[in-house]
Amino acid sequence: MQRIYGIVTACALVLVSCQIASASDGHSLPWGDFLLRVINAAIFVGIIWYAAGKIIKKFFTGRREEIVQEMDDLARRKQEAEARLAEVERQIADVEAECAKLLDEGRAQAERIKAAIVSEAEKQAAHIVEQAKKGAEQEGKAELEAIRERMAETIVAEVEKSLRDRLDATTHQKLIDKSLTKVVLQ
């Protein structure tokens, strides 16, 4: 009801200001005409209010309810968005933790692989060293055997040369016979 009084008062002030503006050309104010216009405006507003008041009131009330409903809906959507944001942040934290865990596992696995490779390399190095030692040993034995053979050949050649110089044919024949006798007897 206070709205109606406010609207009627506002209309009256508009009409008064219009009347003052039209009467400013030096004439006196026709208060009777002004009063009829105010009554006419009040009747017009009353008819509109009577005919369409419920519709206007319903429109503004409905609009208010729509705004309230929309604000409630927005508040609910905001809460849902905050809940989803919290869930996504938790998932991100979980993903970060999982990434850290995977990195740690990867590092541990890399260390195990590294240790296995180093161990295998050490085994291979030890095997290569052993093979090299055996090869060097065999080479040394072969070289020693070659030196012995050369020395034996040289000694045999020298002994043969010295024997040829010292032995004549008869002494040589006696030596051979003596050696054959020893071999046959044994």
DAWOCOR-V685150 format. One record per residue. N is the residue number from 0. BURIAL is # if it has 9 or more other ideal C-beta (glycine too) atoms within 8 Angstrom, else .. D_CENTER is the distance of its C-alpha to the mean C-alpha in whole Angstrom. Layout:
n=N burial=BURIAL d_center=D_CENTER
n=N burial=BURIAL d_center=D_CENTER
This chain:
n=0 burial=. d_center=67
n=1 burial=. d_center=66
n=2 burial=. d_center=64
n=3 burial=. d_center=67
n=4 burial=. d_center=69
n=5 burial=. d_center=66
n=6 burial=# d_center=66
n=7 burial=# d_center=70
n=8 burial=. d_center=70
n=9 burial=. d_center=67
n=10 burial=# d_center=69
n=11 burial=# d_center=73
n=12 burial=. d_center=71
n=13 burial=. d_center=70
n=14 burial=# d_center=74
n=15 burial=# d_center=75
n=16 burial=. d_center=73
n=17 burial=. d_center=74
n=18 burial=# d_center=78
n=19 burial=# d_center=78
n=20 burial=. d_center=77
n=21 burial=. d_center=79
n=22 burial=# d_center=82
n=23 burial=. d_center=81
n=24 burial=. d_center=84
n=25 burial=. d_center=87
n=26 burial=. d_center=88
n=27 burial=. d_center=88
n=28 burial=. d_center=85
n=29 burial=. d_center=86
n=30 burial=. d_center=85
n=31 burial=. d_center=87
n=32 burial=. d_center=85
n=33 burial=# d_center=82
n=34 burial=. d_center=82
n=35 burial=. d_center=83
n=36 burial=# d_center=79
n=37 burial=# d_center=78
n=38 burial=. d_center=79
n=39 burial=. d_center=78
n=40 burial=# d_center=75
n=41 burial=# d_center=74
n=42 burial=. d_center=76
n=43 burial=. d_center=73
n=44 burial=# d_center=70
n=45 burial=. d_center=72
n=46 burial=. d_center=73
n=47 burial=# d_center=69
n=48 burial=# d_center=68
n=49 burial=. d_center=70
n=50 burial=. d_center=69
n=51 burial=. d_center=65
n=52 burial=# d_center=65
n=53 burial=. d_center=63
n=54 burial=. d_center=61
n=55 burial=# d_center=60
n=56 burial=. d_center=59
n=57 burial=. d_center=57
n=58 burial=. d_center=55
n=59 burial=. d_center=54
n=60 burial=. d_center=54
n=61 burial=. d_center=52
n=62 burial=. d_center=50
n=63 burial=. d_center=49
n=64 burial=. d_center=48
n=65 burial=. d_center=46
n=66 burial=. d_center=44
n=67 burial=. d_center=44
n=68 burial=. d_center=43
n=69 burial=. d_center=40
n=70 burial=. d_center=39
n=71 burial=. d_center=39
n=72 burial=. d_center=37
n=73 burial=. d_center=35
n=74 burial=. d_center=34
n=75 burial=. d_center=33
n=76 burial=. d_center=31
n=77 burial=. d_center=30
n=78 burial=. d_center=29
n=79 burial=. d_center=28
n=80 burial=. d_center=25
n=81 burial=. d_center=25
n=82 burial=. d_center=24
n=83 burial=. d_center=22
n=84 burial=. d_center=20
n=85 burial=. d_center=20
n=86 burial=. d_center=19
n=87 burial=. d_center=16
n=88 burial=. d_center=15
n=89 burial=. d_center=16
n=90 burial=. d_center=14
n=91 burial=. d_center=11
n=92 burial=. d_center=12
n=93 burial=. d_center=12
n=94 burial=. d_center=9
n=95 burial=. d_center=8
n=96 burial=. d_center=11
n=97 burial=. d_center=10
n=98 burial=. d_center=7
n=99 burial=. d_center=10
n=100 burial=. d_center=12
n=101 burial=. d_center=10
n=102 burial=. d_center=10
n=103 burial=. d_center=14
n=104 burial=. d_center=15
n=105 burial=. d_center=14
n=106 burial=. d_center=15
n=107 burial=. d_center=18
n=108 burial=. d_center=19
n=109 burial=. d_center=19
n=110 burial=. d_center=21
n=111 burial=. d_center=23
n=112 burial=. d_center=23
n=113 burial=. d_center=24
n=114 burial=. d_center=27
n=115 burial=. d_center=28
n=116 burial=. d_center=28
n=117 burial=. d_center=30
n=118 burial=. d_center=32
n=119 burial=. d_center=33
n=120 burial=. d_center=34
n=121 burial=. d_center=36
n=122 burial=. d_center=38
n=123 burial=. d_center=38
n=124 burial=. d_center=39
n=125 burial=. d_center=42
n=126 burial=. d_center=43
n=127 burial=. d_center=43
n=128 burial=. d_center=45
n=129 burial=. d_center=47
n=130 burial=. d_center=48
n=131 burial=. d_center=49
n=132 burial=. d_center=51
n=133 burial=. d_center=53
n=134 burial=. d_center=53
n=135 burial=. d_center=55
n=136 burial=. d_center=57
n=137 burial=. d_center=58
n=138 burial=. d_center=59
n=139 burial=. d_center=60
n=140 burial=. d_center=63
n=141 burial=. d_center=63
n=142 burial=. d_center=64
n=143 burial=. d_center=66
n=144 burial=. d_center=68
n=145 burial=. d_center=68
n=146 burial=. d_center=70
n=147 burial=. d_center=72
n=148 burial=. d_center=73
n=149 burial=. d_center=74
n=150 burial=. d_center=76
n=151 burial=. d_center=78
n=152 burial=. d_center=79
n=153 burial=. d_center=80
n=154 burial=. d_center=82
n=155 burial=. d_center=83
n=156 burial=. d_center=84
n=157 burial=. d_center=86
n=158 burial=. d_center=88
n=159 burial=. d_center=89
n=160 burial=. d_center=90
n=161 burial=. d_center=92
n=162 burial=# d_center=93
n=163 burial=. d_center=95
n=164 burial=. d_center=96
n=165 burial=. d_center=98
n=166 burial=# d_center=99
n=167 burial=. d_center=101
n=168 burial=. d_center=102
n=169 burial=. d_center=104
n=170 burial=. d_center=101
n=171 burial=# d_center=99
n=172 burial=. d_center=100
n=173 burial=. d_center=101
n=174 burial=# d_center=97
n=175 burial=. d_center=96
n=176 burial=. d_center=99
n=177 burial=. d_center=98
n=178 burial=. d_center=94
n=179 burial=. d_center=95
n=180 burial=. d_center=97
n=181 burial=. d_center=94
n=182 burial=. d_center=92
n=183 burial=. d_center=94
n=184 burial=. d_center=95
n=185 burial=. d_center=92
